[in-house]
Amino acid sequence: MDNGKNLESEKLQSQLQSLTGAIRTLAESCQGDSVLLLTLLRALEASHQEIRDGLFQASFPDNRQALYKLLKNIEANGGWPYIHRMKLRSLLGYYSQQLSPLEDSPAKSPEDSTENPQSLK
């Protein structure tokens, strides 16, 4: 019986590697386009929620031994799966870091220009 589960696990791992590769390739094809990458992240999050709230909850263990086995697996294999969302503050912090080199060399305002006859008044 364990041999059958091992084969299923190996098949699942192979399919997951293929799927992960396809997602990575898709993400790389969107490189540089934050809107498309955000769309991809939203789709992944929606899939995660759909699996978690539907299929996973429906497959919850119905006895203590099975629950123990599930909890042991969660603990042994890295905890509960979670999709981390970038906080808006982090996004703005990243954005301000990108702008800081520009801010170090202040742009001339029209009032600083000697070519502007209005500035001579």
C-alpha positions in Angstrom: 0.0 0.0 0.0 2.9 2.4 0.8 4.4 1.5 -2.6 1.3 2.8 -4.3 1.4 6.0 -2.3 5.1 6.5 -3.1 4.3 6.2 -6.8 1.5 8.7 -6.5 3.8 11.0 -4.6 6.5 10.7 -7.3 3.9 11.4 -10.0 2.7 14.5 -8.1 6.2 15.7 -7.6 6.9 15.4 -11.3 3.7 17.2 -12.2 4.5 20.0 -9.7 8.0 20.4 -11.1 6.5 20.8 -14.6 3.9 23.2 -13.4 6.4 25.2 -11.4 8.6 25.5 -14.5 5.7 26.6 -16.6 4.8 29.3 -14.1 8.4 30.5 -13.9 8.5 30.6 -17.7 5.3 32.6 -17.8 6.6 35.0 -15.1 9.9 35.5 -17.0 7.9 36.3 -20.2 6.2 39.1 -18.2 9.5 40.4 -16.8 9.5 44.2 -16.7 5.7 44.5 -16.8 4.4 45.0 -13.2 0.8 44.9 -14.2 1.1 41.5 -15.9 3.1 40.1 -13.0 0.5 41.4 -10.6 -2.1 39.6 -12.7 -0.1 36.4 -12.4 0.3 36.8 -8.7 -3.5 37.3 -8.3 -4.2 34.2 -10.3 -1.8 32.1 -8.1 -3.4 33.5 -5.0 -6.9 32.7 -6.3 -5.8 29.1 -7.1 -4.3 28.8 -3.6 -7.6 30.0 -2.0 -9.7 27.8 -4.2 -7.7 24.7 -3.3 -7.5 25.6 0.4 -11.2 26.4 0.9 -12.6 23.7 -1.3 -10.6 20.6 -1.9 -8.3 20.7 1.1 -11.0 21.4 3.6 -13.1 18.7 2.1 -10.3 16.2 2.7 -9.7 17.0 6.4 -9.0 13.9 8.5 -12.0 12.3 10.1 -10.1 10.6 13.0 -7.3 11.5 15.5 -4.7 9.3 13.9 -5.1 10.9 10.4 -5.2 14.4 12.0 -1.9 13.6 13.8 -0.4 12.4 10.6 -1.4 15.6 8.8 -0.1 17.8 11.6 3.1 15.9 11.7 3.5 16.4 8.0 2.8 20.1 8.3 5.4 20.4 11.0 8.0 18.3 9.3 7.7 19.9 5.9 7.9 23.6 6.6 4.6 24.5 8.1 1.4 25.8 6.6 1.5 27.0 3.0 1.2 30.8 2.8 1.3 33.3 0.0 3.0 36.4 1.3 1.6 39.7 0.0 3.8 42.7 -0.4 2.6 45.4 1.9 1.9 48.7 0.4 4.4 50.3 2.7 7.1 48.0 1.4 6.1 48.8 -2.2 6.4 52.5 -1.5 9.7 52.0 0.3 11.1 50.2 -2.8 9.7 53.0 -5.0 11.3 55.7 -2.9 14.7 53.8 -3.0 14.5 53.8 -6.8 13.9 57.5 -6.8 16.5 58.5 -4.2 19.4 58.8 -6.7 17.3 61.2 -8.7 16.6 63.3 -5.5 20.3 63.5 -4.7 20.9 65.7 -7.8 18.1 68.3 -7.6 16.7 69.5 -10.9 16.9 73.1 -11.7 13.6 74.9 -11.3 12.6 77.6 -13.8 13.3 80.2 -11.2 17.0 79.2 -11.0 17.5 79.7 -14.8 19.1 82.9 -15.9 17.7 82.4 -19.4 14.2 83.0 -18.1 13.4 86.7 -18.2 10.8 86.3 -15.6 13.4 85.3 -13.0 15.3 88.5 -13.4 12.5 90.6 -12.0 
